[in-house]
Amino acid sequence: KKKKKKKKSFMSRLGANEKDDNEDEDAKKSEGDKEATSTPRKKMEAKFGPHESFTKFTATDAISLAKYKQMLNKKDKMERTRKQFNNTLQKMSETSTATEMILSALGWVPGEASSSKREKVAVVTVDGTIGSSLSYEIIRSLRQIRQDKSVKCMVLRVDSPGGSVTSSEAILEEIKLFDKPVICSMSNAAASGGYYIAMNSEKIFALPTTLTGSIGVFGVKFDASKWAKSYGIGADYYPRGSHAAAMHPLTPLTPGMKDNIARMVLDYYDYFKSIVATGRSLPVEEVEKVAQGRVWTGEQAKEVGLVDALGGLDRAISYAKKAHTKTENVEVEHWPKSSFRWEDLPELLAGQESSYLNIFHALLAVTMRLEDNAESGSVEHFLRQLKELKFAEKPHFLMTMDDKTAMDLIMRGE
């Protein structure tokens, strides 16, 4: 019995040791799997740095590898079609400024067809009332253009009734820093501040019907003190000087404040006239005769010396090319730039509320007829294909696995 007990005890110890060994092996294997699993992540973190998306990543779509490959092939096919369209649109924009303006309004810019070595004429459009947001956008564009050495001349396209004194002055001062010639092309209106920003131009073109001039300054004081008093509203303040609170809406307009505001407006007006006199090479007395806030048509403005010639944007760009580039085969670059993506085209053209979009739809149809080897049958078919590319255009993490691993994951519920 003692021998049997000893043997049983020995066997139980042996079994326990084997069990411990198996557990050690399983633990080592598990650690090895963890280490193998974490190795790609370690490589990614070593290359790109740790990022929370590595741990939070979850799949949003599951597709077969064959389907994904099919989508990529379709994407390559569409890329070839897009290159054909870009090349044709580039040729059309070079031969027609109107086409170029339409494409630019939609944010289209020349792609691979254009060469960075070509000389450029930058067209900067100031469209709308000149305020802080518009001035920031124009100034940002001007600073980017200044850094491009291939830009030989700038055409300032103005369609503005004026606006803030400070914003207009900021744009003009930025234009003065431009070390290349500036040509101005006036559209429907270039009045007051819109005329002011054109004063550093070598030559000014205007349409016969352009409304320009309006060389003048006015000031507004909003006095709501009586209205506030009738509703029992009051305000307390501690002004630093006698006119520090002059523009406060609850401060009554006194004769002293009125004189001060009038003096300030006259100072701005005199400064405006001096800027025009310098820019147009006219005596201040001559400027005073055509100033005083008067509005002139483009034809009248030419007669009184406020503009140099009559003509639209085409003529201004043509003059810039002839006078300041070695060849007329130059790239015309429009600013401020907006982004154009072919993938957004179906949604843009869906409503077709804009006349630009209607014309672009027609241009696209013409382009497809010009391209005999275009791989799309119609505009509608092309737009449908663009819509289908939504998934293929996005960046993906692609993971593949063998059937056994996939079945194991499914069986484990992972």
C-alpha positions in Angstrom: 0.0 0.0 0.0 2.9 2.4 0.9 4.5 1.6 -2.5 1.2 2.3 -4.3 0.7 5.5 -2.5 4.3 6.6 -3.3 3.8 5.7 -7.0 0.4 7.5 -7.1 2.0 10.5 -5.5 4.9 10.5 -7.9 2.5 10.2 -10.9 0.4 13.1 -9.6 3.5 15.2 -9.2 4.6 14.2 -12.7 1.1 15.2 -14.1 1.3 18.5 -12.3 4.7 19.2 -13.7 3.5 18.4 -17.2 0.5 20.6 -16.7 2.7 23.4 -15.5 5.0 22.9 -18.5 2.0 23.0 -20.8 0.7 26.2 -19.2 4.2 27.7 -19.6 4.2 26.7 -23.2 0.7 28.2 -23.8 1.8 31.4 -22.0 4.9 31.7 -24.1 2.9 31.0 -27.2 0.3 33.6 -26.2 3.1 36.1 -25.6 4.6 35.2 -28.9 1.3 35.8 -30.7 0.8 39.1 -28.9 4.4 40.1 -29.8 3.8 39.1 -33.4 0.5 40.9 -33.4 2.0 44.1 -32.0 5.0 44.1 -34.3 3.2 45.9 -37.2 1.8 48.4 -34.7 5.2 49.0 -33.3 6.6 49.5 -36.8 3.8 52.0 -37.6 4.4 53.9 -34.3 8.1 53.9 -34.9 7.5 55.4 -38.4 4.6 57.7 -37.8 4.5 58.1 -34.0 1.8 56.8 -31.6 -1.8 57.8 -32.6 -5.1 57.1 -31.1 -6.6 56.0 -34.4 -4.3 52.9 -34.4 -6.1 51.5 -31.4 -9.6 52.8 -32.3 -9.6 51.7 -35.9 -12.7 49.7 -37.0 -13.8 48.6 -40.4 -16.7 50.4 -42.0 -17.1 48.2 -45.1 -16.3 44.7 -46.0 -15.8 43.8 -49.6 -14.1 41.0 -51.4 -10.6 41.5 -52.8 -11.9 40.9 -56.3 -14.5 43.7 -55.9 -11.8 46.1 -54.5 -9.5 45.2 -57.4 -12.4 45.9 -59.8 -13.0 49.3 -58.2 -9.3 50.2 -58.5 -9.4 49.3 -62.2 -12.4 51.5 -62.7 -10.6 54.3 -60.9 -7.6 54.0 -63.2 -10.0 54.0 -66.2 -11.6 57.2 -64.9 -8.2 58.8 -64.3 -7.4 58.4 -67.9 -10.7 59.9 -68.9 -10.1 62.8 -66.5 -6.7 63.5 -68.0 -8.3 63.6 -71.5 -10.9 66.1 -70.2 -8.3 68.2 -68.5 -6.1 68.4 -71.6 -9.1 69.4 -73.8 -10.4 72.0 -71.3 -6.9 73.4 -71.0 -6.8 73.9 -74.8 -10.3 75.4 -74.8 -9.4 77.8 -72.0 -6.3 79.0 -73.8 -8.2 79.9 -76.9 -11.2 81.5 -75.1 -11.0 83.9 -72.1 -14.8 83.5 -71.5 -14.3 79.7 -71.2 -11.4 80.3 -68.9 -13.4 82.6 -66.6 -16.3 80.0 -66.4 -13.9 77.2 -65.5 -12.1 79.5 -63.0 -15.4 80.4 -61.3 -16.0 76.7 -60.7 -12.6 76.3 -59.2 -11.0 74.5 -62.2 -7.3 75.1 -62.7 -5.0 73.7 -65.4 -3.7 70.3 -64.5 -0.9 68.3 -66.0 -1.3 70.0 -69.3 0.3 73.2 -68.0 4.0 73.5 -67.3 5.4 75.2 -64.3 8.1 76.6 -66.4 5.7 78.7 -68.5 5.3 82.4 -67.9 2.2 83.3 -66.0 -0.3 86.3 -65.9 -2.1 86.3 -62.6 -5.7 87.6 -62.6 -6.9 88.7 -59.2 -10.7 89.3 -58.9 -12.0 91.7 -56.3 -15.7 90.9 -56.3 -18.2 92.5 -53.9 -18.2 95.1 -51.1 -14.7 95.5 -49.7 -14.6 94.5 -46.1 -12.3 92.7 -43.7 -13.1 89.1 -45.0 -12.6 90.0 -48.7 -9.5 92.0 -48.0 -7.9 89.1 -46.1 -8.7 86.8 -49.0 -7.2 89.1 -51.6 -4.1 89.9 -49.5 -3.5 86.2 -48.9 -3.7 85.6 -52.7 -1.4 88.6 -53.5 1.2 87.2 -51.1 1.2 83.8 -52.7 1.5 85.3 -56.2 4.5 87.4 -55.1 6.3 84.2 -54.2 5.8 82.7 -57.7 8.7 83.8 -59.9 7.0 82.7 -63.1 4.3 85.4 -62.7 5.3 88.2 -65.0 2.3 90.5 -64.6 -0.9 90.8 -62.6 -4.3 91.9 -63.9 -6.5 93.3 -61.1 -10.1 92.6 -62.0 -12.4 94.9 -60.0 -16.1 94.5 -59.6 -16.9 96.4 -56.4 -18.9 99.5 -55.3 -16.3 100.2 -52.6 -16.4 99.6 -48.9 -14.3 100.0 -45.8 -11.5 102.7 -45.9 -9.2 100.5 -43.8 -9.8 97.3 -46.0 -9.3 99.3 -49.2 -6.1 100.8 -47.9 -4.8 97.4 -46.8 -5.3 95.9 -50.3 -3.7 98.9 -52.0 -0.6 98.8 -49.7 -0.3 95.0 -50.5 -0.5 95.8 -54.2 2.3 98.4 -53.8 4.6 95.6 -52.5 4.1 93.7 -55.8 7.3 94.2 -57.8 5.7 93.3 -61.2 3.5 95.4 -63.4 -0.2 95.7 -62.4 -2.9 96.2 -65.0 -6.5 97.0 -63.9 -9.6 95.7 -65.6 -12.9 97.2 -64.3 -16.1 95.2 -64.6 -19.6 96.4 -63.8 -18.4 98.7 -61.1 -15.2 100.0 -59.7 -16.3 102.9 -57.5 -15.0 104.6 -54.3 -12.9 101.9 -52.6 -13.1 99.8 -55.9 -11.4 102.7 -57.7 -9.0 103.4 -54.9 -7.4 100.0 -55.0 -6.7 100.5 -58.8 -4.4 103.4 -58.1 -1.1 101.5 -58.4 -1.9 100.2 -61.9 0.2 100.8 -65.0 -2.9 101.0 -67.2 -6.7 100.9 -66.4 -9.2 99.3 -68.7 -13.0 99.9 -68.2 -16.1 98.9 -70.1 -18.1 101.8 -71.6 -20.9 101.0 -69.1 -18.7 100.6 -66.0 -19.7 102.7 -63.0 -16.5 104.2 -61.6 -15.1 107.2 -59.9 -17.1 108.1 -56.8 -14.0 109.7 -55.3 -15.3 110.7 -52.0 -15.7 109.7 -48.3 -18.7 109.9 -46.0 -19.1 109.2 -42.3 -22.1 108.0 -40.3 -22.8 108.6 -36.7 -25.6 106.4 -35.3 -27.4 108.3 -32.5 -29.9 106.1 -30.5 -29.7 108.1 -27.3 -33.4 109.4 -27.5 -34.8 106.0 -28.4 -32.9 104.4 -25.5 -34.0 107.0 -23.1 -37.7 106.5 -24.0 -37.3 102.8 -23.0 -35.3 103.6 -19.9 -32.0 102.3 -21.3 -28.8 104.1 -20.2 -25.1 103.5 -20.4 -22.2 104.5 -18.2 -18.6 104.8 -19.5 -15.4 106.6 -18.6 -14.0 108.2 -21.8 -10.3 108.9 -21.9 -10.9 112.1 -24.0 -13.8 114.4 -24.9 -14.4 112.5 -28.2 -13.5 109.0 -27.1 -17.1 107.8 -26.9 -18.3 109.9 -30.0 -19.2 106.8 -32.0 -21.0 105.0 -29.2 -24.7 104.6 -30.3 -26.0 105.9 -26.9 -23.8 109.0 -26.9 -25.7 112.1 -28.1 -24.3 113.9 -31.1 -23.0 117.2 -29.9 -21.8 120.2 -32.1 -18.2 119.4 -31.0 -18.5 115.8 -32.1 -20.1 116.8 -35.4 -17.2 119.1 -36.2 -14.7 116.4 -35.3 -16.3 113.8 -37.5 -16.6 116.3 -40.4 -12.9 117.1 -40.0 -12.0 113.4 -40.0 -14.0 112.8 -43.2 -12.3 115.7 -44.9 -8.9 114.4 -43.9 -9.7 111.0 -45.5 -11.1 112.8 -48.6 -7.9 114.8 -49.1 -5.8 111.7 -48.7 -8.0 109.9 -51.3 -7.5 112.7 -53.7 -3.7 112.7 -53.2 -3.7 108.9 -53.9 -5.6 109.5 -57.1 -3.4 112.4 -58.1 -0.3 110.3 -57.7 -1.7 107.2 -59.4 -3.1 109.1 -62.4 -0.3 111.7 -62.6 -2.8 114.5 -62.3 -2.7 117.8 -60.2 -4.8 117.7 -57.1 -6.9 120.6 -58.5 -7.8 118.5 -61.6 -8.7 115.6 -59.4 -11.0 117.8 -57.3 -13.0 118.7 -60.4 -13.8 115.1 -61.1 -14.1 114.0 -57.5 -16.7 115.2 -54.9 -18.3 111.7 -55.0 -19.3 111.9 -58.6 -20.0 108.6 -60.4 -18.8 108.3 -64.0 -19.4 105.7 -66.7 -16.4 104.1 -68.3 -16.7 106.2 -71.4 -17.0 109.4 -69.4 -14.1 108.3 -67.1 -11.8 107.9 -70.1 -12.6 111.5 -71.3 -11.8 113.0 -67.8 -8.6 110.9 -67.4 -9.8 108.5 -64.7 -9.2 105.4 -66.9 -6.8 104.8 -69.9 -8.7 102.7 -72.3 -12.0 101.0 -73.0 -12.1 97.2 -73.1 -12.9 94.1 -71.1 -10.8 91.5 -69.4 -9.8 90.0 -72.7 -8.1 93.2 -73.7 -6.4 93.7 -70.4 -4.9 90.2 -70.5 -3.9 90.7 -74.1 -2.1 93.9 -73.2 -0.4 92.2 -70.2 0.9 89.4 -72.5 2.2 91.8 -75.2 3.8 94.3 -72.9 5.3 92.1 -70.2 5.8 88.5 -71.4 8.3 87.1 -73.9 5.6 85.1 -75.7 1.8 85.3 -75.8 1.6 81.5 -75.1 1.5 82.1 -71.3 -0.6 80.5 -68.5 -3.4 82.7 -67.1 -3.9 81.9 -63.5 -7.0 83.1 -61.7 -7.1 84.1 -58.0 -8.4 83.7 -55.3 -8.4 80.0 -56.0 -11.2 77.6 -55.0 -10.9 73.8 -55.1 -12.4 71.8 -57.9 -12.9 68.1 -57.6 -14.3 65.9 -60.4 -15.9 63.8 -57.7 -18.1 66.7 -56.6 -19.3 67.4 -60.1 -22.4 65.2 -60.0 -23.8 67.1 -57.0 -22.8 70.5 -58.5 -24.6 69.8 -61.7 -27.6 68.1 -60.1 -29.6 71.3 -59.5 -28.0 73.3 -62.3 -29.3 76.5 -60.7 -26.2 78.5 -61.7 -25.7 79.6 -65.3 -22.0 78.8 -64.9 -23.0 75.1 -64.2 -25.3 75.0 -67.2 -22.5 76.3 -69.4 -20.0 73.9 -67.8 -22.4 71.0 -68.6 -22.4 72.1 -72.2 -18.6 72.4 -72.2 -18.3 68.9 -70.8 -20.5 67.6 -73.6 -18.4 69.4 -76.3 -15.2 68.1 -74.7 -16.5 64.5 -74.9 -17.3 65.0 -78.6 -13.8 66.4 -79.2 -12.1 63.5 -77.5 -12.7 60.6 -79.9 -11.0 58.1 -77.6 -13.0 59.2 -74.5 -14.0 56.2 -72.5 -17.4 57.5 -71.5 -20.4 57.5 -73.8 -22.2 60.6 -72.5 -22.1 63.3 -69.8 -24.7 61.5 -67.7 -22.8 58.2 -67.9 -19.6 60.0 -66.9 -21.3 61.6 -63.9 -22.7 58.3 -62.8 -19.3 56.8 -62.9 -17.9 59.7 -60.9 -20.6 59.0 -58.3 -19.7 55.4 -58.0 -16.1 56.3 -57.3 -16.9 57.8 -53.9 -15.5 54.7 -52.1 -12.5 54.2 -54.3 -11.4 57.8 -53.9 -11.1 57.5 -50.2 -7.9 56.3 -48.4 -8.2 52.7 -47.2 -6.4 50.3 -44.8 -6.5 47.1 -46.8 -6.2 43.8 -44.8 -6.1 40.3 -46.4 -6.2 36.9 -44.7 -6.3 33.2 -45.7 -9.6 31.2 -45.4 -8.6 29.4 -42.2 -7.8 32.6 -40.3 -11.0 34.2 -41.5 -13.0 31.0 -40.4 -11.3 31.1 -37.0 -12.2 34.7 -36.5 -15.9 34.0 -37.4 -16.1 30.9 -35.1 -14.7 33.0 -32.2 -17.2 35.7 -32.9 -14.5 38.3 -33.7 
